[in-house]
Amino acid sequence: MKHLFHKENRTFGYLYLFQLLIPLFFLFTMPLKQLLLGLSLLLIFAFAYIQTYRLHGKSRYIWIAVESLLVMIMAALLSGWFFWLDFYPAAAIGALLTRRQLAFVLPLFILCNLADFLFLLQQHGDFSIDNFPIIAGFIISLGATSYITNYQMRIQIAHRELQRAQQENERLAKIAERERISADLHDVIGHELALITLKSQLAKQLLTRDLILAKGEISDIENAARQALTQVREYITGIRQADFEEEWQEAMKFLQTAGIRNLEEKVQTHCELPLTMRQTLAFCLRETTTNIVRHSQATEAVIRLFATDKFLCLYVADNGIGLEHESTTPQKQKLGYGLSSLNARLDSIGGRVFSWSNGVALQPWDEFTDYLPQGTQGLAWLFAVPKKQ
C-alpha cells in the first residue's frame, strides 16, 4: 500500500491531515459561494501540506510558503478563525528544518502572519490594545509549536541513529564471534589434521615396503581422528552451554527490562565447581527468571547465591501469584510452569531442589527449613549442588 507520507512522518502527518475535518465542518455553516471557495482553498491547502512532507530540499520551503499564503487568503476572504491553520506550516517548519534553518525561517513566518493579522484587525475596525494578549498568545503558540515539533523530531532521529548503531554493533559482534570460532577451531583440530595428513602420506609410502609399519601408521591416523572428533565435541559443548557468570548478568538485565525490581546478592563462595555443575546452576537461573517474567505477574524478585558447609546454593523467589492450588503438591509432574525438568538436572549431579508457593512447601527439605518464608506470597526455589562430587 502506497502511503501519502514517508515512514518517519506517517503518524504525525495523518493526524494533522485528519484534523482538517474541523475547518471542513465549519465551511458548511457558510453561504454557498463561500462554501465552494473554502472547499477549493482547503483542498489546495491539504495538497500543499502533503507535498511539504513528501518532497525534499528547497521544494519544502516553497510548499511551506504556499501553506502560509493560503491561510492568509482564507482568513481574509472567509473568516479570521482560519488563522489557526497556521499551526500546520509552523509544525512543518519545526519538523522538517534544521535548527539553523528554523532560527531563520520561523521569525520570518511569524512576522508575515503578524502583519496579516494586524491588517485584518484594522480592516474590521477591531485594532485595539485589548487584542494584544490574543496576538501575543497566538505568536507564542506558533513559536512553541515549531520548537516542540523540532525537539520531538530530533529525538526520533537520535533514536533511529541509536538503533542503527546497535544493529551495526550486533553485526560486528557476530562477525567477531565467527572469526573467533574459526580461529578456535583451527587451534583445536589444526594440529590433529596436520598430523593425520603426515601420517597418511607416510602410510601411503609404507604400503609397498612394510605393511606392519603401514598398519601402525593407519592406527595412529584413526586415533588422531578420534581425538580431533572428541576435541570438536568438547568445544561445541563449551559454546552451547551457558556460563553462570554470564547467565547471572543476563538474568539481571532480563528482569530489569521486564520492569521487575530485582534484589541480588552474590556471596563470595570460595568454591570451585566442575563445569557441569556451573552449567546446571546457569540453566536453573535461566529457567526460573524466564518463569518469573512470563508467568508470575511479579513486581519484585530476589536472587541470591550463597554457600553452606556442603552445598553451593542458588535461591530465586518472586512476589507473584505462585502456583495454582491444584499444583501445590510435592509431585514432580505438578511443579508447574515447565520447571519440573530442573529436578532431573539436579539429580544427575547429586543436587537437590527445595521449593514453595505462597508459603506452602512443595518439596520439603529439613536442612533448609529456615529458608521457608511462612505466609510469603509468590513462588520460590532453592537449588543446591554439592561442593564435592
C-alpha positions as CSV (number, residue, x, y, z in Angstrom):
1,M,0.0,0.0,0.0
2,K,1.4,3.4,-1.0
3,H,1.2,6.0,1.7
4,L,0.9,9.8,1.4
5,F,3.8,10.3,3.9
6,H,7.2,8.9,4.5
7,K,7.5,6.3,7.3
8,E,9.2,8.7,9.7
9,N,6.4,11.3,9.4
10,R,3.5,9.0,8.8
11,T,1.7,9.1,12.2
12,F,2.3,12.8,12.6
13,G,1.2,13.5,9.0
14,Y,-2.0,11.6,9.1
15,L,-3.0,13.0,12.4
16,Y,-2.8,16.6,11.2
17,L,-4.5,15.7,7.9
18,F,-7.4,14.2,9.9
19,Q,-7.8,17.4,11.8
20,L,-8.6,19.3,8.6
21,L,-12.2,17.9,9.1
22,I,-12.7,20.7,11.7
23,P,-12.5,23.6,9.2
24,L,-14.4,21.5,6.7
25,F,-17.4,21.2,9.0
26,F,-17.1,24.9,9.7
27,L,-17.3,25.7,6.0
28,F,-20.7,24.0,5.8
29,T,-22.2,26.7,8.0
30,M,-21.3,29.4,5.4
31,P,-23.3,30.6,2.3
32,L,-22.8,28.5,-0.8
33,K,-20.4,30.9,-2.5
34,Q,-18.1,31.0,0.5
35,L,-18.5,27.2,0.9
36,L,-17.3,26.5,-2.6
37,L,-14.4,28.9,-2.3
38,G,-13.5,27.5,1.1
39,L,-13.6,23.9,-0.2
40,S,-11.3,24.8,-3.1
41,L,-8.8,26.6,-0.9
42,L,-8.9,23.8,1.7
43,L,-8.2,21.1,-0.9
44,I,-5.3,23.1,-2.2
45,F,-4.1,23.6,1.4
46,A,-4.3,19.8,2.0
47,F,-2.4,19.1,-1.2
48,A,0.3,21.6,-0.2
49,Y,0.5,20.1,3.3
50,I,1.1,16.6,1.8
51,Q,3.7,17.9,-0.6
52,T,5.6,19.6,2.2
53,Y,6.3,16.2,3.8
54,R,6.7,14.2,0.6
55,L,9.3,16.3,-1.1
56,H,12.9,17.2,-0.1
57,G,15.3,20.1,-0.4
58,K,14.2,23.6,-1.4
59,S,10.8,22.4,-2.5
60,R,9.8,22.2,1.1
61,Y,10.3,26.0,1.6
62,I,8.0,26.6,-1.4
63,W,5.2,24.4,-0.1
64,I,5.5,25.8,3.4
65,A,5.2,29.3,1.9
66,V,2.1,28.2,-0.1
67,E,0.5,26.8,3.1
68,S,1.1,30.1,4.9
69,L,-0.2,32.2,2.0
70,L,-3.4,30.0,1.7
71,V,-4.0,30.6,5.5
72,M,-3.8,34.4,4.9
73,I,-6.2,34.2,2.0
74,M,-8.8,32.1,3.8
75,A,-8.5,34.3,6.9
76,A,-9.1,37.4,4.7
77,L,-11.9,36.0,2.5
78,L,-13.7,33.6,4.8
79,S,-13.1,34.1,8.5
80,G,-10.3,35.1,10.9
81,W,-10.7,31.8,12.6
82,F,-8.8,30.2,9.7
83,F,-5.6,31.7,11.3
84,W,-5.5,28.6,13.5
85,L,-4.4,26.7,10.3
86,D,-1.0,28.5,10.8
87,F,-0.1,25.7,13.1
88,Y,0.3,23.4,10.1
89,P,3.1,25.3,8.5
90,A,4.5,26.1,12.0
91,A,4.7,22.3,12.7
92,A,6.2,21.7,9.3
93,I,8.9,24.3,9.9
94,G,9.8,22.5,13.2
95,A,9.6,19.0,11.8
96,L,11.5,19.4,8.5
97,L,14.1,22.1,9.0
98,T,17.4,22.0,10.9
99,R,17.9,24.3,14.0
100,R,19.8,26.8,11.9
101,Q,17.1,26.9,9.2
102,L,14.5,27.1,12.0
103,A,16.1,30.2,13.5
104,F,15.9,32.0,10.2
105,V,12.5,30.8,8.8
106,L,10.4,30.9,11.9
107,P,10.8,34.6,12.7
108,L,10.1,35.4,9.0
109,F,7.0,33.2,9.1
110,I,5.8,34.8,12.4
111,L,6.3,38.4,11.1
112,C,4.4,37.7,7.9
113,N,1.4,36.3,9.8
114,L,1.6,39.0,12.5
115,A,1.4,41.7,9.7
116,D,-1.5,40.0,8.1
117,F,-3.3,39.5,11.5
118,L,-2.9,43.2,12.4
119,F,-4.0,44.3,8.9
120,L,-7.2,42.3,9.2
121,L,-7.9,43.7,12.6
122,Q,-7.5,47.2,11.2
123,Q,-9.8,46.4,8.3
124,H,-12.5,45.2,10.6
125,G,-12.1,48.1,13.0
126,D,-11.0,45.8,15.8
127,F,-7.5,47.2,16.2
128,S,-7.1,48.0,19.9
129,I,-4.9,47.4,22.9
130,D,-7.4,44.8,24.2
131,N,-6.4,42.4,21.3
132,F,-2.7,42.4,22.2
133,P,-2.9,39.5,24.6
134,I,-4.6,37.4,21.9
135,I,-2.0,38.4,19.4
136,A,0.9,37.6,21.9
137,G,-0.7,34.2,22.7
138,F,-1.0,33.4,19.0
139,I,2.6,34.3,18.3
140,I,4.0,32.4,21.3
141,S,1.9,29.3,20.3
142,L,3.2,29.3,16.8
143,G,6.8,29.5,18.1
144,A,6.3,26.8,20.7
145,T,4.7,24.5,18.1
146,S,7.7,24.8,15.9
147,Y,10.3,24.3,18.6
148,I,8.4,21.4,20.3
149,T,8.0,19.6,17.0
150,N,11.6,20.2,16.1
151,Y,12.7,18.7,19.5
152,Q,10.4,15.7,19.0
153,M,11.8,15.1,15.5
154,R,15.4,15.3,16.8
155,I,14.6,12.8,19.5
156,Q,13.2,10.4,16.8
157,I,16.3,10.9,14.6
158,A,18.6,10.2,17.6
159,H,16.6,7.1,18.4
160,R,16.9,5.8,14.8
161,E,20.6,6.5,14.8
162,L,21.0,4.7,18.1
163,Q,19.1,1.7,16.7
164,R,21.3,1.7,13.6
165,A,24.4,1.9,15.8
166,Q,23.1,-1.0,17.9
167,Q,22.4,-3.1,14.8
168,E,25.9,-2.3,13.4
169,N,27.4,-3.3,16.8
170,E,25.5,-6.6,16.7
171,R,26.6,-7.3,13.2
172,L,30.2,-6.6,14.1
173,A,29.9,-8.7,17.2
174,K,28.6,-11.6,15.1
175,I,31.5,-11.2,12.7
176,A,34.0,-11.1,15.5
177,E,32.4,-14.2,17.1
178,R,32.5,-16.1,13.8
179,E,36.2,-15.2,13.4
180,R,36.9,-16.2,17.0
181,I,35.2,-19.6,16.5
182,S,37.1,-20.1,13.2
183,A,40.4,-19.4,14.9
184,D,39.5,-21.6,17.9
185,L,38.5,-24.5,15.7
186,H,41.8,-24.1,13.8
187,D,43.7,-24.2,17.1
188,V,41.6,-27.1,18.4
189,I,41.9,-29.5,15.4
190,G,44.6,-27.9,13.2
191,H,47.4,-29.9,14.8
192,E,45.4,-33.2,14.6
193,L,44.5,-32.6,11.0
194,A,48.2,-31.8,10.1
195,L,49.2,-35.0,11.9
196,I,46.6,-37.0,10.0
197,T,47.9,-35.6,6.7
198,L,51.5,-36.5,7.5
199,K,50.6,-40.0,8.8
200,S,48.5,-40.6,5.7
201,Q,51.4,-39.7,3.4
202,L,53.8,-41.9,5.4
203,A,51.3,-44.8,5.4
204,K,50.9,-44.5,1.6
205,Q,54.7,-44.8,1.2
206,L,54.9,-47.8,3.6
207,L,52.2,-49.8,1.9
208,T,54.6,-51.0,-0.8
209,R,57.5,-51.6,1.7
210,D,56.3,-52.6,5.2
211,L,52.7,-53.5,5.8
212,I,53.2,-53.8,9.5
213,L,54.5,-50.3,9.8
214,A,51.8,-49.1,7.5
215,K,49.1,-50.6,9.7
216,G,50.7,-48.9,12.7
217,E,50.5,-45.5,10.9
218,I,46.9,-46.2,9.9
219,S,46.1,-47.0,13.6
220,D,47.7,-43.6,14.6
221,I,45.6,-41.9,12.0
222,E,42.5,-43.5,13.5
223,N,43.4,-42.4,17.0
224,A,44.2,-38.8,15.8
225,A,40.8,-38.6,14.0
226,R,39.0,-39.8,17.2
227,Q,41.0,-37.3,19.2
228,A,40.1,-34.5,16.8
229,L,36.4,-35.5,16.9
230,T,36.4,-35.5,20.8
231,Q,38.0,-32.1,20.9
232,V,35.5,-30.6,18.4
233,R,32.6,-32.1,20.5
234,E,34.1,-30.6,23.7
235,Y,34.5,-27.3,22.0
236,I,30.9,-27.2,20.7
237,T,29.6,-28.2,24.1
238,G,31.5,-25.4,25.6
239,I,30.0,-22.9,23.2
240,R,26.4,-24.1,23.6
241,Q,26.4,-24.3,27.4
242,A,25.9,-21.1,29.4
243,D,28.4,-19.8,31.8
244,F,27.0,-19.0,35.2
245,E,28.5,-15.5,35.4
246,E,27.1,-14.6,32.0
247,E,23.7,-16.1,32.9
248,W,23.7,-14.1,36.2
249,Q,24.2,-10.8,34.3
250,E,21.6,-11.8,31.7
251,A,19.1,-12.6,34.4
252,M,19.5,-9.1,36.0
253,K,19.1,-7.5,32.6
254,F,16.1,-9.6,31.7
255,L,14.2,-8.7,34.9
256,Q,15.1,-5.1,34.6
257,T,13.8,-5.0,31.0
258,A,10.5,-6.6,32.2
259,G,10.1,-3.9,34.8
260,I,10.6,-6.3,37.7
261,R,12.7,-4.8,40.6
262,N,15.3,-7.4,41.5
263,L,17.3,-7.7,44.7
264,E,20.5,-9.6,44.0
265,E,23.1,-10.9,46.4
266,K,26.1,-13.0,45.4
267,V,28.2,-14.0,48.4
268,Q,31.8,-14.9,47.8
269,T,31.7,-18.7,47.9
270,H,35.4,-19.6,47.6
271,C,34.2,-22.7,45.9
272,E,35.4,-24.0,42.5
273,L,32.8,-26.2,40.9
274,P,33.1,-28.5,37.9
275,L,31.8,-27.1,34.6
276,T,28.8,-29.4,34.6
277,M,27.6,-28.1,38.0
278,R,28.1,-24.4,37.0
279,Q,26.2,-25.1,33.8
280,T,23.3,-26.7,35.7
281,L,23.1,-23.7,38.0
282,A,23.1,-21.4,35.0
283,F,20.2,-23.4,33.5
284,C,18.2,-23.2,36.7
285,L,18.7,-19.5,36.9
286,R,17.7,-19.1,33.3
287,E,14.5,-21.2,33.7
288,T,13.4,-19.5,36.9
289,T,13.9,-16.0,35.7
290,T,12.0,-16.8,32.5
291,N,9.2,-18.2,34.6
292,I,9.1,-15.0,36.7
293,V,8.8,-12.7,33.7
294,R,6.4,-14.8,31.7
295,H,4.0,-16.3,34.3
296,S,4.4,-14.9,37.8
297,Q,2.9,-11.4,37.5
298,A,5.5,-10.4,40.0
299,T,6.8,-6.9,40.6
300,E,9.9,-7.9,42.7
301,A,12.3,-10.8,42.6
302,V,15.2,-11.9,44.8
303,I,18.2,-13.8,43.5
304,R,20.9,-15.0,45.9
305,L,23.9,-17.2,45.7
306,F,25.4,-18.5,48.9
307,A,27.3,-21.5,50.3
308,T,26.8,-23.8,53.2
309,D,29.2,-26.4,54.6
310,K,28.1,-29.0,52.0
311,F,26.3,-27.1,49.2
312,L,26.6,-24.1,46.9
313,C,23.0,-22.8,46.7
314,L,21.0,-20.6,44.3
315,Y,17.9,-19.0,45.8
316,V,15.3,-17.4,43.4
317,A,12.0,-16.0,44.6
318,D,9.3,-13.6,43.5
319,N,6.2,-11.9,44.9
320,G,3.9,-13.1,42.2
321,I,0.8,-15.3,42.1
322,G,2.6,-18.6,42.9
323,L,1.4,-21.9,41.6
324,E,-2.3,-22.8,41.1
325,H,-3.9,-24.5,44.1
326,E,-4.1,-27.9,42.4
327,S,-0.4,-27.7,41.5
328,T,0.8,-27.3,45.1
329,T,1.8,-30.9,45.6
330,P,5.3,-32.4,46.0
331,Q,4.9,-34.5,42.8
332,K,7.4,-33.6,40.2
333,Q,4.9,-33.7,37.4
334,K,2.9,-30.9,39.0
335,L,5.6,-28.4,39.8
336,G,4.1,-26.1,37.1
337,Y,5.5,-23.5,34.7
338,G,7.6,-26.1,32.9
339,L,10.2,-26.3,35.6
340,S,9.9,-29.9,36.6
341,S,12.9,-30.8,34.4
342,L,15.1,-29.0,36.9
343,N,14.7,-31.9,39.3
344,A,16.2,-34.3,36.8
345,R,19.1,-32.0,36.1
346,L,19.9,-31.6,39.8
347,D,19.5,-35.3,40.4
348,S,22.1,-36.1,37.7
349,I,24.8,-34.3,39.6
350,G,23.7,-35.1,43.2
351,G,22.0,-31.8,43.7
352,R,18.7,-31.0,45.4
353,V,15.7,-28.7,44.9
354,F,13.6,-27.1,47.6
355,S,10.5,-25.1,46.6
356,W,7.4,-23.5,48.0
357,S,4.4,-21.5,46.7
358,N,2.7,-18.8,48.8
359,G,4.4,-20.2,51.9
360,V,3.3,-23.8,51.3
361,A,6.2,-26.2,50.9
362,L,6.2,-28.2,47.7
363,Q,9.4,-30.1,48.2
364,P,10.4,-30.1,51.9
365,W,14.0,-30.4,52.9
366,D,14.9,-30.4,56.6
367,E,18.4,-29.0,56.1
368,F,16.9,-25.8,54.6
369,T,13.8,-25.4,56.7
370,D,15.0,-22.0,57.9
371,Y,14.6,-20.6,54.3
372,L,10.8,-21.4,54.2
373,P,9.1,-17.9,54.2
374,Q,5.9,-18.7,56.1
375,G,2.9,-16.9,54.6
376,T,5.0,-15.1,52.0
377,Q,3.4,-14.5,48.6
378,G,4.9,-15.9,45.4
379,L,7.0,-18.8,44.2
380,A,10.5,-19.6,45.4
381,W,13.2,-22.1,44.6
382,L,16.3,-23.2,46.3
383,F,18.8,-25.1,44.1
384,A,21.7,-26.8,45.9
385,V,24.7,-28.5,44.3
386,P,27.3,-30.4,46.3
387,K,30.7,-28.8,46.7
388,K,32.4,-32.1,46.1
389,Q,31.3,-35.0,43.9
